[in-house]
């Protein structure tokens, strides 16, 4: 980011920055497929994942791991 290097879509996918790369004409179809997949996941698990990411990203690694553990344990 500091150097300002730009990645191609394929490079971004290779390093895990984006989940998928597809043509513009496939956008609505791909988004719907993703939404359908997410709608089949347990809502409590999705909420725990979002909470762990959002609450854990702006803190120390130790605290972030603690947040993740707090969110994971109730799901066991």
C-alpha distances in whole Angstrom, upper triangle without the diagonal:
4,5,5,7,9,10,14,16,17,15,13,17,17,14,16,13,16,19,21,21,24,26,26,29,29,27,30,31,28,27,31,31,28,30,33,32,30,34,35,33,35,34,34,32,29,29,29,26,24,26,24,21,21,23,21,18,18,20,21,21,25,25,23,25,28,27,27,30,32,31,32,35,37,36,38
4,5,8,11,13,17,19,21,18,17,20,20,18,19,16,19,23,25,24,27,29,29,33,33,30,33,35,32,31,35,35,32,34,37,35,34,37,39,37,38,37,37,35,32,32,32,29,27,28,27,23,23,25,23,19,19,21,22,22,26,26,25,27,30,29,29,32,34,33,34,37,39,39,40
4,6,9,12,15,18,20,16,16,20,20,17,19,17,20,24,25,24,27,28,29,32,32,30,33,35,32,32,35,35,33,35,38,36,35,39,40,39,40,39,39,37,34,35,34,31,30,31,30,26,26,28,26,23,23,25,25,25,29,29,28,30,33,32,32,35,37,36,37,40,42,41,43
4,6,10,13,16,18,15,14,18,19,17,18,16,18,22,22,21,24,25,25,29,29,27,30,32,29,29,33,33,30,32,36,34,33,37,39,37,39,38,38,36,33,34,34,30,29,30,29,25,25,28,26,23,23,25,26,26,30,30,28,30,33,32,32,35,37,35,36,40,41,40,42
4,7,10,13,14,12,12,15,16,14,16,14,16,20,20,19,22,23,24,27,27,26,29,31,28,28,31,31,29,31,34,33,32,36,37,36,38,37,38,35,33,34,34,30,29,31,29,26,26,29,27,23,24,27,27,27,31,31,29,30,34,33,32,35,37,35,36,40,41,40,42
4,7,10,12,9,9,13,14,13,15,12,14,17,17,16,18,19,20,24,24,22,26,27,24,24,28,28,26,28,31,30,30,33,35,34,36,35,36,34,31,32,32,29,27,30,29,25,26,28,27,23,25,27,28,28,31,32,29,31,34,32,31,35,37,35,35,39,40,39,41
4,6,8,6,6,10,10,10,12,10,11,14,14,13,15,17,18,22,21,20,24,25,22,22,26,25,24,26,29,28,27,31,32,31,34,33,35,32,29,31,31,27,26,29,28,24,25,28,26,23,25,27,28,27,31,31,28,30,33,31,30,33,35,33,33,37,39,37,38
4,5,5,6,9,10,11,12,11,11,14,12,10,12,14,15,19,18,18,21,22,19,20,24,24,22,25,27,26,27,30,31,31,34,33,35,32,29,31,32,28,27,30,29,25,27,30,28,25,27,30,31,30,33,34,30,32,35,33,31,35,37,34,34,38,39,37,39
4,5,5,6,9,10,11,9,8,10,9,6,9,11,12,16,15,14,18,19,16,17,20,20,18,21,24,23,23,26,28,27,30,30,32,29,26,28,29,25,25,28,27,24,25,28,27,24,27,29,30,29,32,33,29,30,33,32,30,33,35,32,32,36,37,35,36
4,5,5,6,9,10,10,9,10,9,7,10,12,15,17,16,16,20,20,17,18,21,20,19,22,24,23,24,27,28,27,31,31,32,29,27,29,30,26,26,29,28,25,26,29,28,25,28,30,31,29,33,33,30,30,34,32,30,33,35,33,32,36,37,34,36
4,5,5,6,9,9,9,11,11,10,13,16,18,21,20,19,23,23,19,21,24,23,21,24,26,25,25,29,30,29,31,32,33,30,27,29,29,26,25,28,27,23,25,28,26,24,26,28,28,27,30,31,28,28,32,31,28,32,34,32,31,35,36,34,36
4,6,6,6,5,6,9,9,9,12,15,17,20,19,17,21,21,18,18,22,21,19,21,24,22,22,26,27,26,28,28,29,26,24,26,26,22,22,25,23,20,22,25,23,20,23,25,26,24,28,28,25,26,29,28,25,29,31,29,28,32,33,31,33
4,6,5,6,5,6,6,7,11,14,16,19,17,16,19,19,15,16,20,18,16,19,21,19,20,23,24,23,26,26,28,25,22,25,25,21,21,24,23,20,22,25,23,21,24,26,27,25,28,29,25,25,29,27,25,28,30,28,27,31,32,29,31
4,6,8,8,9,9,10,14,17,19,22,20,20,23,22,19,20,23,21,19,23,24,22,22,26,26,25,28,29,30,26,24,27,26,23,23,26,24,21,24,26,24,22,25,27,27,25,28,29,25,25,29,28,25,28,31,29,28,31,33,30,31
4,6,8,10,11,12,16,19,21,24,22,21,24,24,20,21,24,22,20,23,25,23,23,26,27,25,28,28,28,25,23,25,25,21,21,24,22,19,21,24,21,19,22,23,23,21,24,25,22,22,26,25,23,26,28,26,26,29,31,29,30
4,5,7,9,11,15,18,20,23,20,19,22,21,18,18,21,19,17,20,22,19,19,23,23,21,24,24,25,22,20,22,21,17,18,20,19,16,18,21,19,17,20,22,22,20,23,24,20,20,24,23,20,23,25,23,23,26,28,26,27
4,7,9,11,14,17,19,22,20,18,20,21,17,17,20,20,17,19,22,20,19,23,24,22,25,24,25,22,20,21,21,17,17,20,18,15,17,20,18,16,18,21,21,20,23,23,20,21,24,23,21,24,26,24,24,27,29,27,29
4,6,8,11,14,15,18,16,14,17,17,14,13,17,16,13,16,19,17,17,20,21,20,23,23,24,21,18,21,21,17,17,20,19,16,18,21,20,18,21,23,24,23,26,26,22,23,26,24,22,25,27,24,24,28,29,27,29
4,7,10,14,15,17,15,13,15,15,11,12,15,13,10,14,16,14,14,17,18,17,20,21,22,19,17,19,20,16,16,20,19,16,18,22,21,19,22,25,26,24,27,26,23,23,26,24,21,24,26,23,23,27,27,25,26
4,7,10,12,14,12,11,13,13,9,10,13,12,10,14,16,14,15,18,19,19,22,23,25,22,19,22,23,20,19,23,23,20,22,25,24,23,26,28,29,27,30,30,26,27,30,28,25,28,30,27,26,30,30,28,29
4,7,9,12,10,10,13,13,10,11,15,14,13,16,18,17,18,21,22,23,26,26,28,26,23,25,27,23,23,26,26,23,24,28,27,25,28,31,32,30,33,33,29,30,33,31,29,32,33,30,30,34,34,31,33
4,7,8,7,7,11,10,8,11,13,13,13,16,18,17,19,21,23,23,27,27,30,27,25,27,29,25,25,28,29,26,27,31,30,28,31,34,35,34,37,36,33,33,36,34,31,34,36,33,32,36,36,33,35
4,5,5,7,10,10,10,12,14,15,15,18,19,20,21,24,25,26,30,30,32,30,27,30,32,29,28,31,32,29,30,33,33,31,34,37,38,37,40,39,36,37,39,37,35,38,39,36,36,39,39,37,39
4,5,5,8,10,10,11,14,15,15,17,19,20,21,23,25,27,30,29,32,31,27,29,32,29,27,31,32,29,29,33,33,31,33,36,38,37,40,40,36,37,40,37,35,38,39,36,36,40,40,37,39
4,6,8,8,10,11,13,14,16,17,19,20,22,23,25,27,30,30,33,32,28,31,33,30,29,33,34,31,32,35,36,34,36,39,41,40,43,42,39,40,42,39,37,40,41,38,38,41,41,38,40
4,6,5,6,9,10,11,12,14,15,17,18,20,22,23,27,27,30,28,25,28,30,27,26,30,31,28,29,33,33,32,34,37,39,38,41,40,36,37,39,37,34,37,38,35,35,38,38,35,37
4,6,5,6,9,10,11,12,14,15,17,18,20,22,25,25,28,26,23,25,27,25,24,27,28,26,26,30,30,29,31,34,36,35,38,37,33,34,37,34,32,35,36,32,32,36,35,33,35
4,6,5,6,9,10,10,12,14,15,16,19,20,24,23,26,25,22,24,27,25,23,27,28,26,27,30,31,30,32,35,38,37,39,38,34,35,37,34,32,35,35,32,32,36,35,32,35
4,6,5,6,9,10,10,12,14,15,17,19,23,23,26,25,22,25,27,25,24,28,29,27,28,31,32,31,34,36,38,37,40,38,35,35,37,34,32,35,35,32,32,35,34,31,33
4,5,5,6,9,10,11,12,14,16,17,21,21,24,22,19,22,24,22,21,25,26,24,25,28,29,28,31,33,35,34,36,35,31,32,34,31,29,32,33,29,29,32,32,29,31
4,5,5,6,9,10,11,12,15,16,19,18,22,20,17,20,22,20,19,22,24,21,22,26,27,25,28,31,33,32,34,33,29,30,32,29,27,30,30,27,27,30,30,27,30
4,5,5,6,9,10,10,13,15,18,18,21,20,17,20,23,21,20,23,25,23,24,28,29,28,31,33,36,34,36,35,31,32,34,31,28,31,31,28,28,31,30,27,29
4,5,5,6,9,10,11,13,17,17,21,19,17,20,22,20,20,23,24,23,24,28,28,28,31,33,35,33,35,34,31,31,33,30,27,30,30,27,26,29,28,25,27
4,5,5,6,9,10,11,15,15,18,16,13,16,19,16,16,20,21,19,21,24,24,24,27,29,31,30,32,31,27,27,29,26,24,26,27,23,23,26,26,23,25
4,5,5,6,9,10,13,13,16,15,12,15,18,16,15,19,21,19,20,23,24,24,27,30,32,30,32,31,27,28,29,26,24,26,26,23,23,26,25,22,25
4,6,5,7,9,12,13,16,16,14,16,19,18,18,21,23,22,23,26,27,27,30,32,34,33,34,33,29,30,31,28,25,28,28,24,23,26,25,22,24
4,5,5,7,11,12,15,13,12,15,17,15,16,19,20,20,21,24,25,25,28,30,32,30,32,30,27,27,28,25,23,25,25,21,21,24,23,19,21
4,5,5,8,9,12,11,8,11,14,12,13,16,17,17,18,21,22,22,25,27,29,27,29,27,24,24,25,22,20,22,22,18,18,21,20,17,20
4,6,8,8,12,11,10,12,15,14,15,18,19,19,20,23,24,25,28,30,32,30,31,30,26,27,27,24,22,24,23,20,20,22,20,18,20
4,7,8,12,11,10,13,15,15,16,19,20,20,22,24,25,26,29,31,32,31,32,30,27,27,27,25,22,23,23,20,19,21,19,16,18
4,6,9,7,7,10,12,11,13,16,17,17,19,21,22,23,26,28,29,27,28,27,23,23,24,21,18,20,20,16,15,17,16,13,15
4,5,5,7,9,10,11,13,14,16,17,19,20,21,23,26,27,28,27,27,25,23,22,22,19,17,18,17,14,13,15,13,10,13
4,5,5,6,9,10,11,12,14,15,16,18,19,21,24,25,27,26,26,24,22,21,21,18,16,18,17,13,13,15,13,11,14
4,6,5,6,9,10,10,12,14,15,16,18,20,23,23,25,24,24,22,19,19,18,15,14,15,13,10,10,12,9,8,12
4,5,5,6,9,10,10,12,14,15,16,18,21,22,23,22,22,20,17,17,17,14,12,13,12,9,8,11,9,7,10
4,5,5,6,9,10,11,12,14,15,17,20,21,23,21,22,20,17,17,18,15,13,15,14,10,11,14,13,11,14
4,5,5,6,9,10,10,12,14,15,18,19,21,21,21,19,16,17,16,13,12,14,12,9,11,13,12,11,15
4,6,5,6,9,10,10,11,14,17,17,19,18,18,16,13,13,13,10,8,10,9,5,7,10,9,8,12
4,5,5,6,9,10,10,12,15,16,18,16,17,15,12,12,13,10,8,11,11,7,8,12,12,11,14
4,6,5,6,8,10,11,14,15,17,17,18,16,13,14,15,11,10,13,13,10,11,15,15,14,17
4,5,5,6,8,10,12,13,16,15,16,13,11,12,12,8,8,11,10,7,10,13,13,13,16
4,6,5,5,8,11,11,13,12,13,11,8,9,9,6,5,8,8,6,9,12,13,13,15
4,6,5,6,9,11,13,12,14,12,8,10,12,9,8,12,12,10,12,15,16,16,18
4,6,6,8,10,13,13,15,12,10,12,13,10,10,14,13,12,14,17,18,18,21
4,6,7,8,11,12,12,9,7,10,10,7,9,12,11,10,13,16,17,17,20
4,6,6,8,8,9,7,4,7,8,6,7,11,11,11,13,16,17,18,20
4,6,8,8,11,9,7,10,12,10,10,14,15,14,16,19,20,21,23
4,7,9,11,9,8,12,13,11,13,16,16,16,19,21,23,23,26
4,7,8,6,6,10,11,10,12,15,15,16,18,20,22,23,25
4,5,5,6,9,10,11,12,14,15,17,18,20,22,24,25
4,6,5,6,9,10,10,12,14,15,16,18,21,22,23
4,5,5,6,9,10,11,12,14,15,17,19,21,21
4,5,5,6,9,10,10,12,14,15,18,19,21
4,5,5,6,9,10,11,12,14,17,18,19
4,5,5,6,9,10,10,12,15,16,17
4,5,5,6,9,10,11,13,15,16
4,5,5,6,9,10,12,14,15
4,5,5,6,9,11,11,13
4,5,5,6,9,10,11
4,6,6,7,10,11
4,6,6,7,10
4,6,5,7
4,5,6
4,6
4
